Amino acid sequence: MMETKKYASYAEIEHDLEILKLEKEIYFQKMKLSYEKTKDSIFPSEPVQGFYAVYKKLFSGTLGSILKIALPYVIGWFINRKRGD
């Protein structure tokens, strides 16, 4: 349980209010930083988004359909080739 603080002057009250105001600002900034870090960890960074845009553009349309079908065979061929099969 918190005891009620007794103040001897308005200066003491103003001092404590200033401290509380600064603590509030510190906690707010910590919360903003935490939010930004969480957002950055959830959403991909710009280079990843750029790669995704190129990937999406490359694999859309007729060429994309052909690549989606052929790519697993090409990858399988490379894997088997490295093993010596």
C-alpha positions as CSV (number, residue, x, y, z in Angstrom):
1,M,0.0,0.0,0.0
2,M,1.3,3.4,-0.9
3,E,1.4,6.1,1.7
4,T,0.1,9.6,0.9
5,K,3.0,12.0,0.5
6,K,2.8,15.3,2.4
7,Y,4.2,18.3,0.7
8,A,5.6,21.3,2.5
9,S,5.5,23.6,-0.6
10,Y,4.2,24.0,-4.1
11,A,7.8,23.7,-5.3
12,E,7.9,20.1,-4.1
13,I,4.6,19.4,-5.9
14,E,5.9,20.9,-9.1
15,H,9.2,19.0,-8.8
16,D,7.3,15.6,-8.4
17,L,5.0,16.5,-11.3
18,E,8.0,17.2,-13.5
19,I,9.5,13.9,-12.6
20,L,6.2,12.1,-13.4
21,K,5.9,13.9,-16.7
22,L,9.5,12.9,-17.7
23,E,8.8,9.3,-16.6
24,K,5.7,9.2,-18.6
25,E,7.6,10.5,-21.7
26,I,10.3,7.8,-21.2
27,Y,7.7,5.0,-21.0
28,F,6.0,6.4,-24.1
29,Q,9.2,6.5,-26.1
30,K,10.0,2.9,-24.9
31,M,6.6,1.8,-26.0
32,K,7.1,3.5,-29.4
33,L,10.5,1.8,-29.9
34,S,9.0,-1.6,-28.9
35,Y,6.2,-1.1,-31.4
36,E,8.7,-0.2,-34.2
37,K,10.9,-3.2,-33.5
38,T,7.8,-5.5,-33.5
39,K,6.6,-4.0,-36.7
40,D,10.0,-4.4,-38.3
41,S,10.2,-8.0,-37.2
42,I,6.7,-8.8,-38.6
43,F,6.8,-7.0,-41.9
44,P,9.7,-7.6,-44.4
45,S,12.3,-4.9,-45.0
46,E,12.4,-2.9,-48.2
47,P,15.0,-5.1,-50.0
48,V,12.8,-8.2,-49.2
49,Q,9.7,-6.4,-50.5
50,G,11.6,-5.4,-53.6
51,F,12.6,-9.0,-54.2
52,Y,9.0,-10.1,-53.6
53,A,7.8,-7.6,-56.2
54,V,10.3,-8.8,-58.8
55,Y,9.4,-12.5,-57.9
56,K,5.6,-11.7,-58.2
57,K,6.1,-9.9,-61.6
58,L,8.3,-12.7,-62.9
59,F,6.0,-15.5,-61.9
60,S,2.8,-13.9,-63.2
61,G,1.3,-14.5,-66.6
62,T,2.3,-17.2,-69.2
63,L,6.0,-17.0,-68.5
64,G,5.3,-17.5,-64.8
65,S,3.2,-20.6,-65.5
66,I,6.0,-22.1,-67.5
67,L,8.5,-21.3,-64.8
68,K,6.4,-22.7,-62.0
69,I,6.1,-26.0,-63.9
70,A,9.8,-26.2,-65.1
71,L,11.5,-24.9,-62.0
72,P,11.1,-28.0,-59.8
73,Y,12.5,-30.2,-62.6
74,V,15.5,-27.9,-63.1
75,I,16.2,-27.8,-59.3
76,G,15.9,-31.6,-59.2
77,W,18.3,-32.0,-62.1
78,F,20.9,-29.7,-60.4
79,I,20.5,-31.7,-57.1
80,N,20.9,-35.0,-58.8
81,R,23.8,-33.8,-60.9
82,K,25.8,-32.7,-57.8
83,R,25.2,-36.1,-56.2
84,G,26.6,-37.8,-59.3
85,D,23.4,-39.7,-60.2
